[in-house]
Amino acid sequence: MEKVTLEKLKQDYEINVYLSRSTEYLSQLGFTEHGRRHATIVADRAYYILNCLDYSERDCEIAAVAGYLHDIANMVNRYNHGGTGAVIAYEKLVRMGMPPEEIALVISAIGNHEEERGNAVNHVASALILSDKSDVFRARVTTKDFAKFEIHDRVNYAADNSIIKVDKKLQTITLEVKIDTHICPVMEYFEIFLSRMVMCRRAAEFLNCRFGLIINDNRLL
């Protein structure tokens, strides 16, 4: 058995082709970026969340692996990309020599990161949910024509910055977002992201933390 790490995934040609194709294909449908940039941010944040809560180094690395692979099935179809992605990740990680105990954590996290059907079933899945839903940022918008923006484009384009902070002592996990309200009112954020914030709250609770949301320095949750 071999230890699969985030760095090994980043250097894997096959995985990076699939991530690039995911963004390419989704952009044709007007979706935001779901490629290597998003994968790297989600992986880093998943690692950070568990690390702040004193999980083992290997648990943090497994969360990062799940974060990097979680959207790989968008190259197949947007619908049920969590379930399809879990199957793709399983086959790849088996070939890479990852132990089944670790594969089980990765694929359960990937299979549960969609808000339509996902749940915080373990610590890796919880970290993935929080890190994935926290990536709201202008660079994710693939549509170049502002006149063609739909609500997801507007909300992401309006986001100047989004960061997630973990306070182990206070047992809080907080998402802080800066939004240009000239582009998008705060209410539109909740219009499309309310289900995601509920999912984040449940994921934080699984990690024995409270979830918080701060937009433009105003605490909303």
Phi, psi and omega per residue, in radians:
M1 nan 2.541 -3.077
E2 -2.183 2.524 3.104
K3 -1.381 2.005 3.085
V4 -1.533 2.269 -3.099
T5 -2.131 2.894 3.081
L6 -1.034 -0.716 -3.123
E7 -1.098 -0.645 3.096
K8 -1.155 -0.661 3.108
L9 -1.156 -0.706 -3.136
K10 -1.091 -0.494 -3.109
Q11 -1.631 -0.008 -3.083
D12 -1.481 2.056 -3.072
Y13 -1.069 -0.796 -3.093
E14 -1.028 -0.852 -3.119
I15 -1.079 -0.757 -3.079
N16 -1.243 -0.504 3.008
V17 -1.127 -0.788 -3.124
Y18 -1.102 -0.701 3.123
L19 -1.167 -0.701 3.109
S20 -1.120 -0.720 3.129
R21 -1.174 -0.576 3.100
S22 -1.022 -0.825 3.111
T23 -1.166 -0.727 -3.128
E24 -1.054 -0.810 -3.089
Y25 -1.257 -0.726 -3.138
L26 -1.174 -0.562 3.127
S27 -1.122 -0.509 3.082
Q28 -1.151 -0.408 3.134
L29 -1.725 0.000 3.110
G30 1.527 0.217 3.136
F31 -1.435 2.807 3.081
T32 -1.258 2.938 -3.085
E33 -1.114 2.307 3.101
H34 -2.315 0.589 -3.056
G35 -1.800 -2.488 -3.001
R36 -1.160 -0.610 3.110
R37 -1.076 -0.927 3.128
H38 -1.072 -0.756 -3.126
A39 -1.039 -0.728 -3.122
T40 -1.180 -0.765 3.133
I41 -1.101 -0.789 -3.139
V42 -1.118 -0.732 3.114
A43 -1.061 -0.819 -3.127
D44 -1.111 -0.700 -3.113
R45 -1.261 -0.630 3.101
A46 -1.105 -0.747 3.077
Y47 -1.049 -0.828 -3.099
Y48 -1.034 -0.770 -3.091
I49 -1.057 -0.882 -3.115
L50 -1.220 -0.594 3.121
N51 -1.114 -0.722 3.131
C52 -1.134 -0.476 -3.112
L53 -1.683 0.264 3.016
D54 1.149 0.537 2.961
Y55 -1.289 2.819 -3.095
S56 -1.109 2.784 3.116
E57 -1.020 -0.690 -3.120
R58 -1.206 -0.674 3.071
D59 -1.051 -0.719 3.120
C60 -1.099 -0.728 -3.137
E61 -1.168 -0.686 3.100
I62 -1.099 -0.695 3.088
A63 -1.097 -0.676 3.107
A64 -1.140 -0.689 3.100
V65 -1.082 -0.802 3.106
A66 -1.076 -0.695 3.135
G67 -1.096 -0.700 -3.108
Y68 -1.245 -0.531 -3.051
L69 -1.696 -0.131 -2.873
H70 -1.077 -0.502 -3.087
D71 -1.856 0.270 -3.005
I72 -1.087 -0.470 -3.068
A73 -1.453 0.004 3.039
N74 -1.102 -0.302 3.066
M75 -1.234 -0.341 3.125
V76 -1.560 -0.988 -3.134
N77 -2.978 2.566 3.097
R78 -1.168 -0.616 -3.091
Y79 -1.211 2.250 3.127
N80 0.940 0.673 3.136
H81 -1.207 -0.312 3.064
G82 -1.196 -0.859 3.137
G83 -1.147 -0.778 3.113
T84 -1.128 -0.707 3.131
G85 -1.097 -0.613 3.106
A86 -1.097 -0.687 3.129
V87 -1.178 -0.780 3.125
I88 -1.079 -0.776 -3.134
A89 -1.121 -0.700 3.126
Y90 -0.994 -0.881 -3.095
E91 -1.118 -0.686 -3.136
K92 -1.191 -0.786 -3.082
L93 -1.220 -0.562 3.035
V94 -1.086 -0.785 3.123
R95 -1.109 -0.528 -3.137
M96 -1.441 -0.116 3.061
G97 1.540 0.386 3.135
M98 -1.301 2.429 3.124
P99 -1.107 2.561 -3.103
P100 -1.044 -0.572 3.118
E101 -1.079 -0.645 3.121
E102 -1.365 -0.687 3.096
I103 -1.023 -0.712 -3.131
A104 -1.029 -0.707 3.113
L105 -1.159 -0.766 -3.100
V106 -1.116 -0.871 -3.038
I107 -1.271 -0.523 3.068
S108 -1.183 -0.625 3.098
A109 -1.171 -0.820 3.139
I110 -1.084 -0.739 -3.111
G111 -1.235 -0.178 -3.100
N112 -2.092 0.299 -3.080
H113 -1.596 -0.177 3.115
E114 -1.417 2.356 -3.104
E115 -1.171 -0.419 -3.124
E116 -1.187 -0.503 -3.032
R117 -2.558 0.164 -3.056
G118 -1.655 2.771 3.114
N119 -2.539 2.674 3.088
A120 -1.403 1.483 -3.015
V121 -1.547 -0.296 3.081
N122 -2.784 3.141 -3.054
H123 -1.158 -0.615 3.134
V124 -1.208 -0.769 3.097
A125 -1.070 -0.697 3.135
S126 -1.105 -0.799 3.132
A127 -1.122 -0.665 3.128
L128 -1.150 -0.781 3.131
I129 -1.007 -0.857 -3.099
L130 -1.120 -0.730 -3.102
S131 -1.270 -0.654 3.136
D132 -1.156 -0.844 -3.066
K133 -1.286 -0.221 -3.125
S134 -1.526 -0.164 -3.097
D135 -1.504 1.441 3.069
V136 -2.003 2.008 -3.017
F137 -2.831 2.594 -3.084
R138 -0.963 -0.654 -3.072
A139 -1.140 -0.242 -3.117
R140 -1.381 -0.266 -3.092
V141 -1.328 2.129 -3.125
T142 -1.693 -0.365 3.108
T143 -1.285 2.236 -3.072
K144 -1.611 -0.395 -3.095
D145 -1.592 1.923 -3.094
F146 -1.033 -0.551 -3.127
A147 -1.139 -0.365 -3.131
K148 -1.690 0.044 -3.122
F149 -1.077 2.342 2.911
E150 -1.786 -3.088 -2.952
I151 -1.060 -0.649 3.123
H152 -1.128 -0.684 3.095
D153 -1.106 -0.783 -3.110
R154 -1.086 -0.790 -3.112
V155 -1.120 -0.816 3.135
N156 -1.166 -0.696 -3.131
Y157 -1.165 -0.535 -3.136
A158 -1.325 -0.301 -3.074
A159 -1.396 1.916 3.105
D160 -1.340 -0.480 -3.091
N161 -2.882 2.584 3.009
S162 -2.580 2.249 -3.136
I163 -2.369 2.707 3.084
I164 -2.062 2.352 -3.096
K165 -2.163 2.398 3.131
V166 -2.047 2.254 3.062
D167 -2.073 1.776 -3.085
K168 -1.108 -0.693 -3.093
K169 -1.104 -0.780 3.138
L170 -1.492 -0.158 -3.105
Q171 0.992 0.936 3.122
T172 -2.244 2.552 2.987
I173 -2.212 2.042 -2.975
T174 -2.133 2.289 3.030
L175 -1.703 2.168 3.107
E176 -1.990 2.170 -3.088
V177 -2.197 2.403 3.006
K178 -1.872 2.091 -3.085
I179 -2.083 2.327 3.018
D180 -1.402 1.799 -3.050
T181 -1.263 -0.132 3.015
H182 -1.275 -0.418 -3.141
I183 -1.653 -0.692 -3.046
C184 -2.641 2.194 3.073
P185 -1.230 2.684 -3.134
V186 -0.999 -0.597 -3.123
M187 -1.025 -0.580 3.133
E188 -1.177 -0.526 3.067
Y189 -1.037 -0.826 -3.134
F190 -1.222 -0.527 -3.122
E191 -1.037 -0.669 -3.102
I192 -1.829 -0.349 -3.034
F193 -1.911 0.106 -3.104
L194 -1.032 -0.783 -3.132
S195 -1.125 -0.568 3.115
R196 -1.206 -0.664 3.139
M197 -1.206 -0.619 3.053
V198 -1.104 -0.738 3.113
M199 -1.100 -0.693 3.098
C200 -1.122 -0.701 3.124
R201 -1.054 -0.757 -3.140
R202 -1.194 -0.637 3.107
A203 -1.147 -0.742 3.108
A204 -1.103 -0.702 3.124
E205 -1.090 -0.640 3.098
F206 -1.071 -0.574 3.125
L207 -1.552 0.243 3.133
N208 1.071 0.661 3.117
C209 -2.245 2.888 3.007
R210 -1.776 2.430 3.120
F211 -1.626 2.393 3.106
G212 -2.245 2.645 3.104
L213 -2.285 2.187 3.081
I214 -2.136 2.121 3.101
I215 -2.071 2.163 -3.125
N216 0.911 0.780 3.092
D217 1.205 0.161 3.082
N218 -1.882 2.165 3.134
R219 -1.346 2.133 -3.119
L220 -1.889 -0.407 3.078
L221 -2.385 nan nan
